[in-house]
């Protein structure tokens, strides 16, 4: 069983409501560390990926594992309490003031917006943090289980009904009857924000370079920008974890020309500074040899 499914069983998801952030974090860290102890091949995969990218694994493996696990804490925290609680948590823990100003400027200029995410840091907080500013959001994602999909939709609806969050429109990859590319382009034509991951391999990905290695990435976001055929700003977004349990969202605007490689250039720059928060290191990276 993958770490994702191990931490997102129906039984565990049903046990989350009522737990404080500290309680939930402690439980998930314990469960995640147990999973890594029982799945040595996963530790070996992290070691392999670190070596491939030129890092020294012995000083990083434990830190990478911890941050991989924290990703699931951040994903599941919204299920622990009310929308009012989550809103208060985000407002007191997440600094996205600069990022919101950049997005509001693009909206004022009549632009569609691509916010390109990577498997880095507290990426799960990006969409709800922006929704807390009532920005027009469309999130492209793939849910690992039907139960998690249903709970995410329910939670987004409750957040919106609370009056504290704007609506979040989910565009679900792999969901039958969902023309994903059409929905993504339509969001840009409506001059809204399209949030999607760029460091995944899809049939529309292309070869790019990061840390001297060729990988497949972009997930077709450059093609979506061209297909939409509307003025569009493209940003990379990195939500970093700080030492005092706070988070900072940083956006970097990039040019359309060779945009996918520029996304990976920005990723490389931040991974050099905070390697352990690149939780993509525990996955099968689409290396191109």
C-alpha positions as CSV (number, residue, x, y, z in Angstrom):
1,X,0.0,0.0,0.0
2,X,1.3,3.4,-0.9
3,X,1.9,6.1,1.7
4,X,-1.0,8.1,0.3
5,X,-3.5,5.2,0.7
6,X,-2.0,4.2,4.0
7,X,-2.6,7.6,5.5
8,X,-6.0,8.1,3.8
9,X,-7.9,4.9,4.7
10,X,-11.6,5.4,5.3
11,X,-11.2,4.6,8.9
12,X,-8.5,7.2,9.4
13,X,-10.3,9.9,7.5
14,X,-13.4,9.3,9.7
15,X,-11.2,9.7,12.8
16,X,-9.8,13.2,11.9
17,X,-12.7,15.5,12.9
18,X,-12.1,17.0,16.3
19,X,-8.4,16.7,16.4
20,X,-6.3,19.8,17.0
21,X,-3.5,20.6,14.5
22,X,-0.8,19.4,16.9
23,X,-2.7,16.1,17.6
24,X,-3.2,15.5,13.9
25,X,0.4,16.3,13.0
26,X,1.7,14.0,15.7
27,X,-0.5,11.1,14.6
28,X,0.4,11.5,10.9
29,X,4.1,11.8,11.6
30,X,3.9,8.6,13.7
31,X,2.0,6.7,11.1
32,X,4.2,8.0,8.3
33,X,7.4,7.1,10.0
34,X,6.0,3.6,10.7
35,X,5.2,3.3,7.0
36,X,8.7,4.2,6.0
37,X,10.2,1.7,8.5
38,X,8.1,-1.0,7.0
39,X,8.8,0.0,3.4
40,X,12.6,0.1,3.0
41,X,12.3,0.2,-0.7
42,X,10.8,3.7,-0.4
43,X,13.8,4.9,1.5
44,X,16.0,3.4,-1.2
45,X,14.0,5.3,-3.8
46,X,14.7,8.6,-2.0
47,X,18.3,7.7,-1.8
48,X,18.5,6.9,-5.5
49,X,16.8,10.2,-6.5
50,X,19.0,12.3,-4.3
51,X,22.1,10.6,-5.8
52,X,20.8,11.1,-9.3
53,X,20.4,14.9,-8.7
54,X,23.8,15.2,-7.1
55,X,22.8,15.5,-3.4
56,X,24.4,13.7,-0.4
57,X,21.6,11.4,0.8
58,X,22.9,10.5,4.2
59,X,22.3,14.0,5.5
60,X,18.9,14.4,3.8
61,X,16.9,11.2,3.8
62,X,15.3,11.6,7.3
63,X,14.5,15.2,6.6
64,X,13.0,14.4,3.2
65,X,10.8,11.7,4.8
66,X,9.6,14.1,7.5
67,X,8.5,16.7,4.9
68,X,6.9,14.0,2.7
69,X,4.8,13.1,5.7
70,X,4.0,16.7,6.6
71,X,2.5,17.1,3.2
72,X,-0.3,14.7,4.2
73,X,-0.9,16.6,7.5
74,X,-1.5,19.7,5.4
75,X,-3.7,17.9,3.0
76,X,-5.9,16.5,5.8
77,X,-6.0,19.4,8.2
78,X,-9.1,21.0,6.7
79,X,-11.1,17.9,7.6
80,X,-10.3,18.3,11.3
81,X,-12.6,21.2,12.2
82,X,-14.9,23.9,10.9
83,X,-14.3,26.2,8.0
84,X,-14.0,29.0,10.6
85,X,-11.2,27.2,12.3
86,X,-9.4,26.6,9.0
87,X,-9.8,30.2,7.9
88,X,-8.3,31.4,11.2
89,X,-5.4,28.9,10.9
90,X,-4.6,30.0,7.4
91,X,-4.8,33.7,8.3
92,X,-2.5,33.3,11.3
93,X,0.0,30.8,9.8
94,X,0.3,31.6,6.1
95,X,1.8,34.7,4.6
96,X,0.6,35.2,1.0
97,X,0.1,39.0,1.0
98,X,2.7,39.6,-1.8
99,X,1.3,36.7,-3.9
100,X,-2.3,37.9,-3.6
101,X,-1.2,41.4,-4.7
102,X,0.4,39.9,-7.8
103,X,-2.7,37.9,-8.7
104,X,-5.0,40.8,-8.1
105,X,-2.9,42.9,-10.4
106,X,-3.1,40.4,-13.2
107,X,-6.9,40.2,-12.7
108,X,-7.2,43.9,-12.9
109,X,-5.2,43.8,-16.2
110,X,-7.9,41.5,-17.6
111,X,-5.5,38.4,-17.7
112,X,-6.2,34.8,-17.3
113,X,-3.7,33.3,-14.8
114,X,-1.8,30.0,-14.6
115,X,-0.4,29.2,-11.1
116,X,2.0,26.4,-11.7
117,X,2.7,24.2,-8.7
118,X,5.3,21.6,-8.0
119,X,5.7,18.8,-5.5
120,X,7.3,21.1,-3.1
121,X,6.6,22.4,0.4
122,X,3.1,23.0,1.7
123,X,1.5,22.9,-1.7
124,X,-1.8,21.7,-0.2
125,X,-2.2,25.1,1.4
126,X,-1.9,27.1,-1.8
127,X,-5.5,26.8,-3.0
128,X,-7.3,27.3,0.3
129,X,-5.1,30.2,1.2
130,X,-6.0,32.0,-2.0
131,X,-9.6,31.1,-1.6
132,X,-9.5,32.9,1.7
133,X,-9.0,36.1,-0.3
134,X,-12.1,35.3,-2.5
135,X,-10.0,34.9,-5.7
136,X,-11.6,33.1,-8.7
137,X,-10.0,29.6,-8.4
138,X,-9.9,26.5,-10.6
139,X,-7.9,23.7,-9.2
140,X,-6.7,20.8,-11.5
141,X,-6.1,17.6,-9.5
142,X,-6.4,13.9,-9.3
143,X,-7.9,12.4,-6.1
144,X,-6.5,9.1,-5.0
145,X,-9.7,7.8,-3.6
146,X,-13.4,8.4,-4.3
147,X,-13.9,9.1,-0.6
148,X,-11.3,11.8,-0.6
149,X,-12.8,13.4,-3.7
150,X,-16.3,13.4,-2.0
151,X,-14.9,14.9,1.2
152,X,-12.9,17.6,-0.7
153,X,-16.0,18.7,-2.6
154,X,-18.0,18.7,0.6
155,X,-15.4,20.7,2.4
156,X,-15.0,23.2,-0.4
157,X,-18.8,23.7,-0.4
158,X,-18.9,24.2,3.4
159,X,-15.9,26.6,3.2
160,X,-17.7,28.7,0.6
161,X,-21.0,28.6,2.5
162,X,-19.3,30.0,5.6
163,X,-18.8,33.2,3.8
164,X,-15.1,33.2,4.5
165,X,-13.8,31.5,1.4
166,X,-14.5,32.0,-2.3
167,X,-15.7,29.1,-4.4
168,X,-13.1,26.5,-5.6
169,X,-13.9,24.8,-8.9
170,X,-12.3,21.4,-9.1
171,X,-11.2,20.1,-12.5
172,X,-10.7,16.4,-11.8
173,X,-8.1,14.5,-14.0
174,X,-9.3,11.0,-14.8
175,X,-13.0,11.7,-13.9
176,X,-15.3,10.2,-16.6
177,X,-16.9,12.8,-18.7
178,X,-14.5,15.6,-17.8
179,X,-12.9,17.3,-20.8
180,X,-10.0,18.6,-18.7
181,X,-8.2,20.6,-21.4
182,X,-11.5,22.3,-22.4
183,X,-12.3,23.2,-18.8
184,X,-8.7,24.5,-18.1
185,X,-8.8,26.7,-21.2
186,X,-12.3,28.0,-20.3
187,X,-11.0,29.1,-16.9
188,X,-8.3,31.2,-18.5
189,X,-10.8,32.7,-21.0
190,X,-13.0,33.7,-18.0
191,X,-9.9,35.6,-16.7
192,X,-9.8,33.3,-13.7
193,X,-6.9,31.5,-11.9
194,X,-6.0,28.0,-13.0
195,X,-3.9,26.1,-10.5
196,X,-2.2,23.0,-11.7
197,X,1.0,20.9,-11.1
198,X,3.8,21.3,-13.6
199,X,6.3,18.6,-12.5
200,X,4.3,15.6,-13.6
201,X,4.7,13.4,-16.7
202,X,1.7,13.4,-19.0
203,X,1.2,12.7,-22.6
204,X,1.7,16.4,-23.2
205,X,4.9,16.8,-21.1
206,X,8.2,17.7,-22.7
207,X,11.9,17.2,-21.9
208,X,13.4,19.7,-19.5
209,X,16.5,19.9,-17.5
210,X,16.9,20.2,-13.7
211,X,20.1,19.7,-11.8
212,X,21.7,18.6,-15.0
213,X,19.2,15.7,-15.5
214,X,16.7,15.4,-18.3
215,X,13.2,14.8,-17.0
216,X,9.7,14.9,-18.5
217,X,7.6,17.8,-17.2
218,X,5.2,20.6,-17.8
219,X,2.0,18.5,-17.9
220,X,1.0,20.4,-21.0
221,X,0.5,23.8,-19.3
222,X,2.3,25.6,-22.1
223,X,-0.2,24.0,-24.6
224,X,-3.2,25.0,-22.5
225,X,-1.9,28.6,-22.5
226,X,-1.7,28.5,-26.3
227,X,-5.0,26.7,-26.7
228,X,-6.9,29.2,-24.5
229,X,-5.7,32.0,-26.9
230,X,-6.3,34.7,-24.4
231,X,-3.9,37.1,-22.5
232,X,-2.5,35.0,-19.7
233,X,0.1,35.5,-16.9
234,X,2.0,32.5,-15.8
235,X,3.4,32.2,-12.3
236,X,5.2,29.4,-10.4
237,X,4.1,29.1,-6.8
238,X,6.1,27.7,-3.8
239,X,4.7,27.5,-0.3
240,X,7.6,27.0,2.0
241,X,7.4,25.7,5.5
242,X,9.2,28.0,8.1
243,X,10.7,26.9,11.4
244,X,8.0,28.4,13.5
245,X,5.1,26.4,12.0
246,X,4.3,29.2,9.6
247,X,4.3,29.2,5.8
248,X,5.2,31.7,3.1
249,X,3.7,31.7,-0.5
250,X,6.0,33.1,-3.1
251,X,5.0,33.6,-6.8
252,X,7.5,34.1,-9.7
253,X,6.2,35.4,-13.0
254,X,7.7,33.7,-16.0
255,X,7.8,34.4,-19.7
256,X,5.7,32.3,-22.1
257,X,8.7,31.6,-24.3
258,X,10.2,28.3,-23.1
259,X,7.9,28.5,-20.1
260,X,8.2,24.9,-19.0
261,X,11.9,25.0,-18.7
262,X,11.6,28.3,-16.8
263,X,9.2,26.6,-14.3
264,X,11.9,24.0,-13.7
265,X,14.6,26.6,-13.4
266,X,12.6,28.3,-10.6
267,X,12.1,24.8,-9.0
268,X,15.8,24.1,-9.1
269,X,16.6,27.5,-7.5
270,X,14.4,26.9,-4.5
271,X,15.3,23.2,-4.1
272,X,19.0,24.3,-3.8
273,X,18.0,26.3,-0.8
274,X,15.5,23.9,0.8
275,X,16.1,20.5,-0.6
276,X,14.2,18.5,2.1
277,X,10.9,20.2,1.1
278,X,11.0,18.7,-2.4
279,X,8.7,15.8,-1.7
280,X,8.8,14.7,-5.3
281,X,12.1,12.9,-4.2
282,X,10.0,10.0,-2.8
283,X,8.3,9.3,-6.2
284,X,9.2,7.6,-9.4
285,X,10.8,10.6,-11.2
286,X,10.4,10.5,-15.0
287,X,14.1,10.6,-15.9
288,X,15.0,10.7,-19.5
289,X,18.2,9.0,-20.4
